[in-house]
Amino acid sequence: MNRKIVVTSALPYANGPIHIGHLVEYLQTDIWVRFQKANGNQCLYFCADDTHGTPIMISARKEGIEPEELIKRIYAEHTRDFADFHIQFDNYYSTHSEENRQLSSQIFKSLSDKGSIVKGEIEQAYCEKDKMFLPDRFIRGACPKCKSENQYGDSCDSCGATYQPTDLIEPVCSNCGTKPVIKKSIHYFFRLADFQQQLKDLMASGYTGKSVANKLEEWFSAGLKDWDISRDGPYFGFKIPGEENKYFYVWLDAPIGYMASCKNYCEKNGLDFDKVWNGKDYELYHFIGKDIMYFHALFWPAMLMGSGFKVANRLFVHGFLTVNGVKMSKSKGTFIKASTYAKHLDPEYLRYYYASKLTDGVDDIDLNLEDFVAKVNSDLVGKLANLASRSVPMLTGKLNAMLSSVDTAGKELLNQLTAAKNQIIDDYEKLDFASVIRQITALADIANKYVEVNQPWATIKTDPEKTRTTLTVILNAVKVLAIYLKPVLPVFVEKIEKILDVSPLTFADVESLLENKKVNEYIRLAERVEKQKVDTMVEESKNESAVNGSESEQKPQVTLDEPLEAECTIDDFKKVDLRVAKVLKAEKVTGADKLLHLELDIGGLIKNVFAGISQAYPEPEKLVGRLVICCANLQPRKMKFGVSEGMILAAGPGGKEVFMLGIDSGAKSGQRVH
């Protein structure tokens, strides 16, 4: 009996572009959904843009537009990027929707009626200049534990401590730099501890993998705390029913966006939402990253339990992406936007590479760019595409494009390929895509060895019919491998289907034979990856980072075990030559919002430097004559606007809050800084 399945991915925040780190999750989910459909199951894939919260409101305000206009633009960018990577949602929606408003209010009322939502007074920071209460991530100050400056209002990047924003030393509003005042406010709290035993029972039932369950046990041991689910206005989000200036916190309505997307789909397609989302006939699975486990493994299921909705069958959790072994880096050009990748390389190559790395665990996966080039060229081009490229042109060019039947030796080969079907299905089901790819490439090796043994390029001259039989076997092998690959490489396999002149292939077609039929002309399936294209993509990402500055402020999330940059030794650090430099010239760069062009005198040697500090120094001419600290031996880098020959030292969270590190006026240009 075919299964009915509903699947969701975490909602991307509508305050920035999709990048290759995000794509790990959406490609993992899309591959699993495509597998389910190819295996004869009904599988519906829902997602949406996560559109609410203070960061969205602030970003829109900075651009001089309404939040609705901002999220509309980001929606268009996100859906374009997902389409480029062949991620096929059944419905991609927005949390800023009437369906989401209704469901959020319904769930809030149900929890309130059961006594699981209570009111409480809190103290929080308020910016009198911006006339708004400040979320944790919009307050900066010195850490109360280690005294490191310029830390967020909820946690310290230096020592890892967590605290309340009111504990910060010398706090300031990160938007305008004004010192906030403390005001009291009445907020709504969700009593998570009410559901502790139900949540423990859920974990014991296999809701998550073992490593995730172990992490959750730590949180249970520490005690589940009440969750503040309200925010004071101004705030871009849904008003709490019965309130004038209080809104649902974005993390309350964001996961409800899964349900809203499903409901919108059901309304458009004549389906009963309650049966699809909440009924027994449909299985439900969530795919998320490990940074948002706390919300999806505790708050979200507790909200559903308390409001009469079904909890998912399973929560699938994946790790982060590293590039070349370290965290994605803007300065190294490895913080790559999806659109930048798609401009230079075939998106299916990334689908293939990620699949070769993904398992059901929460370990990080690494995109090693050299290995990426080698794997695509060796496996995808050299083994898989090669089978068809060696066979089809010979058949169409010299044998009238007609297949014959499969002989005994050919059936032995095909039996080896079809025997792997059940294991491959099982590995797809349990998210062990890496095992699937290993098996497929091993089977491709067997098929290529068959080609080498039978040498159709030689027999075509002496025995055309034997050659026709050989090519018939090879193309049947191509068909089997194409079915196994289809969830990972849908476009690649669609080309094979056109060549073989067959209907869309499914796992039910693995054992069937293609015999005594014509095939179509060969279509190029894949091109070799040139290292130069990868280098160009990385260089463009560096330039984009230099022009655009730091990442947009994101919705706060729980970050677990995030990898550090690769360690440097004291000898590495000694290579940095810091010099006092005098600013001779400072001017804005035409076409760049955040760059200033500086000419620096470092003791008779003039350095040309581009620095992303224009928002902090809107009158650059006032910098002329100042003494700054310059990294004088930085390798020159060609940028869109010219060559940058150094880097000035500055600190701050970004935007208007970047402060050049100055030097005593008695210092001399060129003097070394120790």
Secondary structure per residue as TSV (DSSP state, phi and psi in degrees):
chain	resnum	aa	ss	phi	psi
A	1	M	-	360.0	129.0
A	2	N	-	-68.4	143.1
A	3	R	-	-87.7	155.5
A	4	K	E	-115.2	124.7
A	5	I	E	-133.7	138.3
A	6	V	E	-115.6	133.8
A	7	V	E	-130.3	142.2
A	8	T	E	-131.5	154.2
A	9	S	E	-114.7	156.0
A	10	A	-	-57.6	146.0
A	11	L	-	-81.8	123.3
A	12	P	-	-68.8	139.9
A	13	Y	B	-76.1	135.5
A	14	A	T	-85.1	48.9
A	15	N	T	-133.4	19.2
A	16	G	S	177.5	172.7
A	17	P	-	-79.0	160.5
A	18	I	-	-75.0	134.4
A	19	H	B	-124.0	176.5
A	20	I	H	-67.5	-19.4
A	21	G	H	-70.0	-44.4
A	22	H	H	-57.2	-38.6
A	23	L	H	-64.6	-20.5
A	24	V	H	-53.4	-48.8
A	25	E	H	-68.7	-46.7
A	26	Y	H	-70.3	-33.0
A	27	L	H	-72.7	-40.5
A	28	Q	H	-58.5	-46.1
A	29	T	H	-66.5	-45.7
A	30	D	H	-60.9	-41.2
A	31	I	H	-61.8	-43.0
A	32	W	H	-66.5	-40.6
A	33	V	H	-65.3	-45.1
A	34	R	H	-62.4	-38.1
A	35	F	H	-60.4	-46.9
A	36	Q	H	-58.8	-42.0
A	37	K	H	-67.6	-40.7
A	38	A	H	-68.7	-20.4
A	39	N	T	-94.8	12.4
A	40	G	T	90.3	7.8
A	41	N	-	-97.1	153.1
A	42	Q	E	-85.4	122.0
A	43	C	E	-137.6	121.3
A	44	L	E	-108.3	128.8
A	45	Y	E	-115.1	116.3
A	46	F	E	-118.3	143.1
A	47	C	E	-158.2	179.3
A	48	A	E	-169.6	162.4
A	49	D	E	-77.0	136.9
A	50	D	B	-90.0	110.0
A	51	T	-	-114.4	-3.3
A	52	H	-	-103.5	168.2
A	53	G	S	118.6	164.7
A	54	T	H	-62.3	-41.8
A	55	P	H	-56.1	-38.7
A	56	I	H	-63.7	-45.9
A	57	M	H	-61.5	-44.6
A	58	I	H	-66.1	-43.6
A	59	S	H	-60.2	-43.4
A	60	A	H	-64.1	-40.9
A	61	R	H	-62.1	-41.2
A	62	K	H	-64.0	-32.5
A	63	E	H	-85.5	-6.5
A	64	G	T	73.2	29.3
A	65	I	S	-129.3	169.3
A	66	E	-	-80.0	150.4
A	67	P	H	-55.1	-36.2
A	68	E	H	-60.0	-36.9
A	69	E	H	-69.7	-39.9
A	70	L	H	-62.8	-48.5
A	71	I	H	-70.1	-26.8
A	72	K	H	-66.2	-41.7
A	73	R	H	-67.0	-44.2
A	74	I	H	-65.2	-37.0
A	75	Y	H	-57.7	-44.3
A	76	A	H	-63.3	-39.7
A	77	E	H	-67.8	-43.7
A	78	H	H	-64.2	-46.2
A	79	T	H	-66.2	-33.6
A	80	R	H	-63.3	-46.5
A	81	D	H	-64.6	-42.7
A	82	F	H	-63.2	-40.3
A	83	A	H	-64.3	-38.6
A	84	D	H	-59.3	-32.7
A	85	F	T	-98.6	15.8
A	86	H	T	60.3	33.1
A	87	I	-	-86.1	118.0
A	88	Q	-	-111.3	92.3
A	89	F	-	-79.8	146.7
A	90	D	S	-77.6	-28.9
A	91	N	E	-155.4	124.4
A	92	Y	E	-115.4	118.0
A	93	Y	E	-125.2	-157.0
A	94	S	E	-138.5	143.9
A	95	T	S	-72.4	-15.7
A	96	H	S	-88.2	69.1
A	97	S	S	-137.6	158.7
A	98	E	H	-66.4	-37.0
A	99	E	H	-59.7	-41.2
A	100	N	H	-69.8	-38.5
A	101	R	H	-59.9	-46.5
A	102	Q	H	-64.4	-45.2
A	103	L	H	-67.6	-38.8
A	104	S	H	-62.7	-43.7
A	105	S	H	-65.5	-39.6
A	106	Q	H	-63.4	-45.9
A	107	I	H	-67.1	-41.3
A	108	F	H	-59.7	-44.3
A	109	K	H	-65.2	-42.8
A	110	S	H	-61.0	-44.0
A	111	L	H	-67.8	-37.4
A	112	S	H	-65.2	-44.2
A	113	D	H	-61.3	-29.8
A	114	K	T	-86.4	-2.1
A	115	G	T	81.9	13.1
A	116	S	-	-90.7	-0.9
A	117	I	E	-122.5	126.8
A	118	V	E	-129.5	162.7
A	119	K	E	-99.0	149.9
A	120	G	E	-155.9	151.4
A	121	E	E	-89.8	135.9
A	122	I	E	-129.3	159.7
A	123	E	E	-106.4	134.8
A	124	Q	E	-147.9	161.2
A	125	A	E	-74.0	141.6
A	126	Y	E	-133.6	129.8
A	127	C	E	-94.9	114.2
A	128	E	T	-72.9	-23.6
A	129	K	T	-74.2	-46.0
A	130	D	T	-86.5	-6.5
A	131	K	T	57.0	49.3
A	132	M	E	-156.2	149.9
A	133	F	E	-71.4	144.3
A	134	L	-	-103.3	122.6
A	135	P	-	-63.0	162.2
A	136	D	G	-51.9	-41.5
A	137	R	G	-81.7	4.0
A	138	F	G	-111.8	20.1
A	139	I	E	-125.7	135.2
A	140	R	E	-125.7	148.6
A	141	G	E	-179.0	-171.9
A	142	A	E	-85.6	139.5
A	143	C	-	-61.8	131.5
A	144	P	T	-69.5	-16.5
A	145	K	T	-92.8	-56.2
A	146	C	T	-105.4	-4.9
A	147	K	-	71.0	10.5
A	148	S	-	-62.7	135.8
A	149	E	S	-84.4	163.2
A	150	N	S	60.6	46.5
A	151	Q	E	-103.8	157.0
A	152	Y	E	-66.2	166.3
A	153	G	S	-77.7	-4.5
A	154	D	S	-123.2	-19.7
A	155	S	B	-158.3	157.0
A	156	C	-	-106.4	125.5
A	157	D	T	-71.0	-22.1
A	158	S	T	-81.1	-50.3
A	159	C	T	-110.5	-7.0
A	160	G	-	82.6	2.8
A	161	A	-	-66.7	148.9
A	162	T	B	-114.8	150.0
A	163	Y	-	-165.3	178.4
A	164	Q	-	-90.2	149.0
A	165	P	G	-55.7	-30.7
A	166	T	G	-68.8	-12.8
A	167	D	G	-85.3	-14.3
A	168	L	-	-60.0	147.3
A	169	I	E	-91.4	129.4
A	170	E	E	50.6	56.8
A	171	P	E	-70.4	149.3
A	172	V	E	-138.0	155.3
A	173	C	E	-69.2	124.0
A	174	S	T	-72.3	-10.7
A	175	N	T	-85.8	-40.6
A	176	C	T	-127.3	-9.0
A	177	G	-	85.2	1.2
A	178	T	-	-77.4	143.4
A	179	K	-	-72.0	124.1
A	180	P	-	-76.1	159.1
A	181	V	E	-106.2	164.5
A	182	I	E	-99.7	126.7
A	183	K	E	-126.7	152.7
A	184	K	E	-95.0	149.5
A	185	S	E	-153.5	150.0
A	186	I	E	-91.0	125.1
A	187	H	E	-121.6	164.6
A	188	Y	E	-98.9	138.7
A	189	F	E	-126.9	137.3
A	190	F	E	-93.7	124.4
A	191	R	-	-84.1	84.2
A	192	L	G	-61.4	-34.6
A	193	A	G	-62.6	-20.6
A	194	D	G	-58.7	-23.9
A	195	F	G	-110.9	15.0
A	196	Q	H	-57.6	-48.0
A	197	Q	H	-67.3	-40.6
A	198	Q	H	-62.4	-37.7
A	199	L	H	-69.2	-39.6
A	200	K	H	-62.5	-41.4
A	201	D	H	-63.4	-37.5
A	202	L	H	-63.0	-45.5
A	203	M	H	-63.5	-39.0
A	204	A	H	-65.8	-23.2
A	205	S	T	-81.8	-3.2
A	206	G	T	95.8	24.8
A	207	Y	S	-61.3	-31.7
A	208	T	S	-131.1	172.0
A	209	G	-	-71.9	170.2
A	210	K	H	-63.5	-43.3
A	211	S	H	-65.7	-36.2
A	212	V	H	-68.8	-42.4
A	213	A	H	-60.6	-37.6
A	214	N	H	-63.3	-40.7
A	215	K	H	-65.7	-40.2
A	216	L	H	-64.8	-34.2
A	217	E	H	-61.8	-33.2
A	218	E	H	-61.9	-42.1
A	219	W	H	-68.6	-38.1
A	220	F	H	-61.1	-43.5
A	221	S	H	-64.2	-35.2
A	222	A	H	-75.5	-16.8
A	223	G	-	96.3	128.0
A	224	L	-	-79.7	129.2
A	225	K	-	-102.9	155.3
A	226	D	-	-60.4	145.8
A	227	W	E	-112.6	122.7
A	228	D	E	-73.0	112.2
A	229	I	-	-108.2	13.7
A	230	S	E	-126.4	157.9
A	231	R	E	-138.8	146.3
A	232	D	E	-83.1	149.8
A	233	G	S	-75.0	160.6
A	234	P	S	-73.4	140.4
A	235	Y	-	-157.0	136.6
A	236	F	S	-90.6	107.0
A	237	G	S	175.4	-161.5
A	238	F	-	-94.2	132.9
A	239	K	B	-67.5	142.0
A	240	I	-	-72.4	129.3
A	241	P	T	-52.1	131.4
A	242	G	T	87.2	-3.6
A	243	E	-	-110.9	151.0
A	244	E	S	-95.4	-34.5
A	245	N	S	-137.9	32.6
A	246	K	E	-128.1	141.0
A	247	Y	E	-128.2	155.1
A	248	F	E	-65.9	131.1
A	249	Y	-	-59.8	141.0
A	250	V	H	-53.8	-33.6
A	251	W	H	-72.3	-12.8
A	252	L	H	-78.2	-49.6
A	253	D	H	-85.2	-13.6
A	254	A	H	-62.2	-55.2
A	255	P	H	-66.8	-26.3
A	256	I	H	-64.3	-19.6
A	257	G	H	-59.8	-27.2
A	258	Y	H	-59.9	-47.8
A	259	M	H	-65.7	-40.6
A	260	A	H	-63.2	-39.8
A	261	S	H	-64.2	-41.2
A	262	C	H	-64.0	-43.8
A	263	K	H	-63.4	-41.7
A	264	N	H	-60.3	-42.1
A	265	Y	H	-63.6	-44.9
A	266	C	H	-62.2	-41.8
A	267	E	H	-64.1	-35.8
A	268	K	H	-77.6	-20.6
A	269	N	H	-118.2	15.2
A	270	G	T	67.6	31.6
A	271	L	-	-107.0	158.7
A	272	D	-	-87.9	109.3
A	273	F	H	-56.8	-42.1
A	274	D	H	-63.4	-34.6
A	275	K	H	-74.3	-39.3
A	276	V	H	-71.4	-48.2
A	277	W	H	-84.7	-39.5
A	278	N	H	-111.6	-2.7
A	279	G	S	-85.0	165.9
A	280	K	T	-77.1	-18.7
A	281	D	T	-73.7	-23.0
A	282	Y	E	-107.7	131.7
A	283	E	E	-80.5	153.4
A	284	L	E	-132.3	128.8
A	285	Y	E	-134.4	136.6
A	286	H	E	-110.9	135.3
A	287	F	E	-108.5	127.6
A	288	I	E	-143.7	168.3
A	289	G	E	-91.6	160.0
A	290	K	G	-69.6	-12.3
A	291	D	G	-73.6	-16.3
A	292	I	G	-120.0	27.8
A	293	M	H	-59.8	-43.7
A	294	Y	H	-57.3	-42.7
A	295	F	I	-71.1	-42.0
A	296	H	I	-85.3	-22.0
A	297	A	I	-96.7	-16.5
A	298	L	I	-121.6	-67.6
A	299	F	I	-60.7	-48.9
A	300	W	H	-63.0	-52.8
A	301	P	H	-63.7	-33.0
A	302	A	H	-65.3	-40.4
A	303	M	H	-59.4	-42.0
A	304	L	H	-68.5	-43.8
A	305	M	H	-58.5	-42.0
A	306	G	H	-77.4	-12.2
A	307	S	H	-117.9	10.6
A	308	G	T	83.4	18.3
A	309	F	-	-104.7	156.6
A	310	K	-	-71.8	140.7
A	311	V	-	-91.1	147.4
A	312	A	-	-57.9	153.3
A	313	N	S	-66.3	-35.8
A	314	R	E	-157.3	145.6
A	315	L	E	-108.8	112.3
A	316	F	E	-92.8	124.6
A	317	V	E	-120.4	130.2
A	318	H	E	-115.9	168.4
A	319	G	-	-90.7	-170.9
A	320	F	-	-87.6	173.0
A	321	L	E	-103.5	131.8
A	322	T	E	-111.5	157.9
A	323	V	E	-124.2	124.8
A	324	N	T	54.8	35.4
A	325	G	T	89.3	-5.4
A	326	V	E	-132.2	168.7
A	327	K	E	-55.8	144.5
A	328	M	-	-53.4	136.7
A	329	S	-	-129.7	128.3
A	330	K	T	-69.0	-40.9
A	331	S	T	-65.9	-29.0
A	332	K	T	-89.9	-5.3
A	333	G	T	79.6	14.0
A	334	T	-	-99.9	2.0
A	335	F	S	-89.7	86.8
A	336	I	-	-104.7	122.7
A	337	K	B	-69.4	150.2
A	338	A	H	-57.7	-40.7
A	339	S	H	-67.7	-33.9
A	340	T	H	-68.6	-43.8
A	341	Y	H	-58.0	-49.2
A	342	A	H	-64.2	-23.5
A	343	K	H	-69.8	-28.3
A	344	H	H	-112.0	-29.1
A	345	L	S	-135.2	156.5
A	346	D	-	-69.1	122.0
A	347	P	H	-56.9	-27.4
A	348	E	H	-67.1	-25.1
A	349	Y	H	-65.3	-37.4
A	350	L	H	-70.8	-38.7
A	351	R	H	-56.2	-46.6
A	352	Y	H	-64.4	-45.1
A	353	Y	H	-66.1	-45.3
A	354	Y	H	-60.2	-43.4
A	355	A	H	-59.4	-36.6
A	356	S	H	-68.3	-13.4
A	357	K	H	-109.3	-22.1
A	358	L	-	-82.2	134.0
A	359	T	-	-127.5	-166.9
A	360	D	S	-89.3	7.6
A	361	G	S	-90.7	176.6
A	362	V	-	-103.6	9.7
A	363	D	-	-66.2	148.0
A	364	D	-	-66.7	151.0
A	365	I	E	-111.1	149.7
A	366	D	E	-113.4	131.1
A	367	L	E	-97.1	94.7
A	368	N	-	-87.7	116.2
A	369	L	H	-65.4	-33.9
A	370	E	H	-68.7	-42.7
A	371	D	H	-65.2	-36.5
A	372	F	H	-57.4	-49.8
A	373	V	H	-61.4	-46.6
A	374	A	H	-64.8	-42.6
A	375	K	H	-67.9	-43.1
A	376	V	I	-63.8	-45.6
A	377	N	I	-69.0	-37.7
A	378	S	I	-77.3	-52.2
A	379	D	I	-81.3	-57.6
A	380	L	I	-72.1	-45.0
A	381	V	I	-85.7	-50.4
A	382	G	I	-73.9	-28.9
A	383	K	I	-107.6	-53.3
A	384	L	I	-80.2	-54.2
A	385	A	I	-65.4	-31.3
A	386	N	H	-60.7	-35.1
A	387	L	H	-59.2	-44.4
A	388	A	H	-76.3	-39.1
A	389	S	H	-67.7	-25.3
A	390	R	H	-84.2	-18.3
A	391	S	H	-106.2	-48.7
A	392	V	H	-63.0	-48.1
A	393	P	H	-59.6	-35.1
A	394	M	H	-67.3	-40.6
A	395	L	H	-68.6	-44.0
A	396	T	H	-76.8	-30.4
A	397	G	H	-83.6	-31.5
A	398	K	H	-125.7	-10.3
A	399	L	S	-129.8	28.9
A	400	N	T	61.4	20.5
A	401	A	T	62.6	17.6
A	402	M	B	-103.8	128.3
A	403	L	-	-80.5	154.0
A	404	S	-	-106.6	-144.8
A	405	S	-	-107.3	166.2
A	406	V	-	-88.8	129.8
A	407	D	-	-86.9	-178.0
A	408	T	H	-62.1	-45.4
A	409	A	H	-62.8	-37.3
A	410	G	H	-66.4	-38.8
A	411	K	H	-65.3	-33.6
A	412	E	H	-63.2	-43.1
A	413	L	H	-62.0	-49.9
A	414	L	H	-64.6	-32.2
A	415	N	H	-63.1	-36.0
A	416	Q	H	-63.0	-38.6
A	417	L	H	-72.4	-44.9
A	418	T	H	-72.7	-23.9
A	419	A	T	-64.7	-20.2
A	420	A	T	-82.6	-5.9
A	421	K	H	-55.1	-53.0
A	422	N	H	-64.1	-38.9
A	423	Q	H	-66.8	-40.2
A	424	I	H	-65.3	-42.0
A	425	I	H	-60.0	-44.6
A	426	D	H	-63.2	-40.4
A	427	D	H	-69.5	-39.8
A	428	Y	H	-58.9	-46.9
A	429	E	H	-58.5	-40.9
A	430	K	T	-94.1	15.7
A	431	L	T	69.5	18.5
A	432	D	-	-90.2	69.5
A	433	F	H	-66.8	-30.7
A	434	A	H	-60.0	-40.0
A	435	S	H	-66.3	-39.1
A	436	V	H	-58.7	-48.1
A	437	I	H	-65.1	-39.9
A	438	R	H	-60.2	-42.5
A	439	Q	H	-66.8	-42.1
A	440	I	H	-63.2	-44.3
A	441	T	H	-67.4	-34.3
A	442	A	H	-65.8	-40.0
A	443	L	H	-67.6	-36.2
A	444	A	H	-63.7	-36.3
A	445	D	H	-61.8	-41.9
A	446	I	H	-62.8	-43.5
A	447	A	H	-66.4	-40.3
A	448	N	H	-66.9	-33.8
A	449	K	H	-64.9	-37.6
A	450	Y	H	-58.9	-40.9
A	451	V	H	-63.0	-45.7
A	452	E	H	-62.5	-39.2
A	453	V	H	-68.3	-39.8
A	454	N	H	-89.2	-15.0
A	455	Q	-	43.1	63.9
A	456	P	H	-61.1	-27.2
A	457	W	H	-66.0	-22.5
A	458	A	H	-92.4	-43.8
A	459	T	H	-70.2	-19.7
A	460	I	H	-61.2	-24.7
A	461	K	H	-83.4	-24.3
A	462	T	H	-115.8	-29.4
A	463	D	-	-146.4	80.7
A	464	P	H	-57.2	-37.3
A	465	E	H	-71.8	-36.8
A	466	K	H	-62.1	-38.9
A	467	T	H	-63.9	-41.3
A	468	R	H	-59.9	-41.1
A	469	T	H	-64.6	-43.5
A	470	T	H	-59.2	-46.5
A	471	L	H	-67.4	-32.6
A	472	T	H	-62.7	-43.2
A	473	V	H	-64.1	-45.0
A	474	I	H	-60.6	-44.2
A	475	L	H	-71.9	-26.1
A	476	N	H	-70.0	-35.2
A	477	A	H	-65.2	-40.7
A	478	V	H	-58.9	-41.8
A	479	K	H	-62.4	-44.5
A	480	V	H	-63.3	-47.0
A	481	L	H	-64.3	-35.1
A	482	A	H	-63.0	-40.6
A	483	I	H	-62.3	-45.1
A	484	Y	H	-62.4	-33.5
A	485	L	H	-86.2	-15.3
A	486	K	T	-55.9	-41.6
A	487	P	T	-61.7	-29.6
A	488	V	T	-85.9	-43.0
A	489	L	-	-124.2	72.0
A	490	P	H	-63.3	-37.6
A	491	V	H	-74.9	-42.5
A	492	F	H	-53.6	-46.8
A	493	V	H	-73.8	-32.0
A	494	E	H	-61.1	-36.8
A	495	K	H	-65.2	-40.3
A	496	I	H	-64.0	-40.2
A	497	E	H	-60.7	-38.3
A	498	K	H	-68.0	-41.4
A	499	I	H	-61.8	-46.1
A	500	L	H	-79.2	-9.2
A	501	D	T	57.6	53.9
A	502	V	-	-126.2	160.5
A	503	S	-	-69.9	164.5
A	504	P	-	-50.3	127.6
A	505	L	-	-81.5	146.0
A	506	T	-	-132.9	174.7
A	507	F	G	-65.1	-18.8
A	508	A	G	-69.5	-15.9
A	509	D	G	-94.8	2.4
A	510	V	S	-58.4	-45.8
A	511	E	S	-83.3	-14.9
A	512	S	-	-71.4	153.7
A	513	L	-	-110.4	144.6
A	514	L	-	-97.8	110.5
A	515	E	-	-139.5	147.8
A	516	N	S	51.2	47.7
A	517	K	-	-142.4	161.2
A	518	K	B	-87.3	152.3
A	519	V	-	-116.5	166.2
A	520	N	-	-95.4	172.5
A	521	E	-	-59.8	152.7
A	522	Y	-	-68.3	138.4
A	523	I	-	-115.0	132.3
A	524	R	-	-60.8	127.3
A	525	L	-	-91.7	-35.3
A	526	A	-	-160.3	147.5
A	527	E	-	-110.0	149.8
A	528	R	-	-62.7	144.4
A	529	V	-	-84.3	125.0
A	530	E	-	-90.5	131.1
A	531	K	H	-56.6	-31.8
A	532	Q	H	-60.6	-36.0
A	533	K	H	-67.3	-38.3
A	534	V	H	-64.8	-44.5
A	535	D	H	-61.8	-40.1
A	536	T	H	-65.0	-40.0
A	537	M	H	-63.0	-44.2
A	538	V	H	-64.1	-42.7
A	539	E	H	-64.9	-39.8
A	540	E	H	-64.5	-37.1
A	541	S	H	-64.9	-36.8
A	542	K	H	-61.1	-46.8
A	543	N	H	-65.3	-38.9
A	544	E	H	-61.7	-40.3
A	545	S	H	-65.7	-39.4
A	546	A	H	-64.5	-36.7
A	547	V	H	-78.9	-41.8
A	548	N	H	-89.5	-14.2
A	549	G	-	77.4	-157.8
A	550	S	S	-73.6	165.5
A	551	E	-	-59.2	147.9
A	552	S	-	-63.2	147.5
A	553	E	-	-62.0	128.2
A	554	Q	-	-102.9	164.8
A	555	K	-	-58.8	131.7
A	556	P	-	-60.4	135.7
A	557	Q	-	-133.7	162.0
A	558	V	-	-82.4	121.7
A	559	T	-	-105.9	126.8
A	560	L	-	-120.3	129.6
A	561	D	S	52.5	39.8
A	562	E	-	-70.7	129.1
A	563	P	-	-68.7	146.0
A	564	L	-	-84.7	163.4
A	565	E	-	-60.8	158.2
A	566	A	-	-57.6	137.9
A	567	E	-	-65.2	146.3
A	568	C	-	-113.4	150.1
A	569	T	-	-88.3	169.9
A	570	I	H	-63.9	-30.0
A	571	D	H	-67.2	-36.9
A	572	D	H	-61.9	-43.6
A	573	F	H	-66.3	-32.8
A	574	K	H	-65.2	-20.7
A	575	K	T	-70.3	-21.4
A	576	V	-	-74.5	121.5
A	577	D	-	-104.2	99.6
A	578	L	E	-93.5	127.9
A	579	R	E	-129.5	150.8
A	580	V	E	-71.7	132.5
A	581	A	E	-130.7	141.7
A	582	K	E	-101.2	131.9
A	583	V	E	-77.6	114.4
A	584	L	E	-91.5	-31.6
A	585	K	E	-150.0	139.0
A	586	A	E	-144.7	125.1
A	587	E	E	-151.4	154.5
A	588	K	E	-71.3	153.3
A	589	V	-	-101.8	119.9
A	590	T	T	-62.1	127.3
A	591	G	T	91.9	-1.6
A	592	A	-	-126.6	122.4
A	593	D	S	-72.4	-26.8
A	594	K	S	-119.4	-0.2
A	595	L	-	-99.3	141.6
A	596	L	E	-114.9	144.2
A	597	H	E	-98.3	122.6
A	598	L	E	-118.9	141.5
A	599	E	E	-110.8	124.3
A	600	L	E	-119.0	135.0
A	601	D	E	-97.6	114.8
A	602	I	S	-113.5	52.7
A	603	G	S	90.1	47.8
A	604	G	S	94.6	-17.0
A	605	L	-	-102.6	126.7
A	606	I	E	-95.4	127.6
A	607	K	E	-112.4	137.2
A	608	N	E	-98.3	119.0
A	609	V	E	-131.8	136.2
A	610	F	E	-105.9	125.1
A	611	A	E	-127.1	134.6
A	612	G	S	-83.2	62.2
A	613	I	-	-128.4	14.5
A	614	S	T	-66.0	-30.0
A	615	Q	T	-68.8	-31.8
A	616	A	T	-80.8	-24.1
A	617	Y	-	-129.1	74.8
A	618	P	S	-68.3	-15.8
A	619	E	-	-116.7	78.4
A	620	P	G	-60.7	-26.5
A	621	E	G	-60.4	-23.6
A	622	K	G	-73.0	-10.6
A	623	L	G	-81.9	-18.7
A	624	V	T	-59.9	131.0
A	625	G	T	95.3	-14.7
A	626	R	-	-74.4	150.9
A	627	L	E	-98.4	128.3
A	628	V	E	-129.4	173.6
A	629	I	E	-103.7	130.7
A	630	C	E	-124.8	137.2
A	631	C	E	-80.3	105.8
A	632	A	T	-86.6	-17.6
A	633	N	T	-110.6	25.4
A	634	L	-	-71.0	136.5
A	635	Q	-	-62.2	128.2
A	636	P	-	-57.1	145.4
A	637	R	E	-130.8	127.1
A	638	K	E	-77.2	125.8
A	639	M	E	-118.9	175.0
A	640	K	T	-58.4	-31.9
A	641	F	T	-102.7	2.5
A	642	G	E	140.8	-170.5
A	643	V	E	-97.9	127.6
A	644	S	E	-98.5	127.1
A	645	E	-	-108.5	10.0
A	646	G	-	-174.3	-170.6
A	647	M	E	-149.7	132.9
A	648	I	E	-90.1	151.9
A	649	L	-	-88.3	129.6
A	650	A	E	-147.7	163.9
A	651	A	E	-143.9	157.4
A	652	G	E	139.6	166.3
A	653	P	E	-74.7	-11.1
A	654	G	E	118.8	175.3
A	655	G	T	62.7	-127.4
A	656	K	T	-75.8	-13.6
A	657	E	E	-103.3	64.0
A	658	V	E	-126.3	127.5
A	659	F	E	-124.2	117.7
A	660	M	E	-63.8	138.7
A	661	L	-	-80.6	112.1
A	662	G	B	-88.3	-176.8
A	663	I	-	-143.7	154.8
A	664	D	-	-56.1	139.8
A	665	S	T	-64.6	-15.0
A	666	G	T	-81.1	-7.3
A	667	A	-	-73.8	162.1
A	668	K	-	-115.3	146.9
A	669	S	T	-57.3	136.8
A	670	G	T	91.0	-14.5
A	671	Q	-	-63.8	134.7
A	672	R	B	-76.7	142.5
A	673	V	-	-101.5	127.8
A	674	H	-	-111.4	360.0
